[in-house]
Amino acid sequence: MRAGLDAIAVALAAALAPVAAGAQDSPGRNLAASCAICHGTEGRQASGALAPLAGAPKEFIVQQLKDFRDGRRPATVMHQISKGYTEPQMEALAAFFAAQKR
């Protein structure tokens, strides 16, 4: 019975390894989940009320986040949200959205 449980554990670990590796490859993906409520899944918004993030240049997205954070760009909520991100998190978010297709 122990051998059967060990085989199941090995099979489960092998099956989940690509999922874990994929999550590590895109740290911005997890951060971007909180953006979906306003900006749409993967930055492709259905309503068109906000500019899409998908496919926007990484440098542009980072600069916009910094401008919101520093009060250089007016916002309703983004000035507060952007203050919660570190510079590496901003870079990861921007890289994720820039890699998405429009």
Steps between C-alpha positions, in 0.01 A plus 500: 500500500785739582650447154166592343480822700859586408420446131195727528706769672769483231241515221325796664828688546592438136160621383516819705862589421417679172228702674740610772771577245258708293398701805865576572563601138242779523495666842290780351215262419402460865527874561292571189204302633399799711504724189238291318202658674562832320741418218361163397654157492860520381454874442240463225203695619158425356334837562767731359457756779869473593804469278595135448819384667553194279782560255589844633875564522651392831673834555173686445315290758775541759505876446121524535512306829773730632308808386188379682704417811678835505187706431610616154201335336148551636300192586201377691660193659825431316696747712423284804546165327835596348637595842467135602746375237875484529712596198570131419126427520428788262759358260345152527148632440614703202688205351192279536265746334748591226530130408122463450341528157270797452 
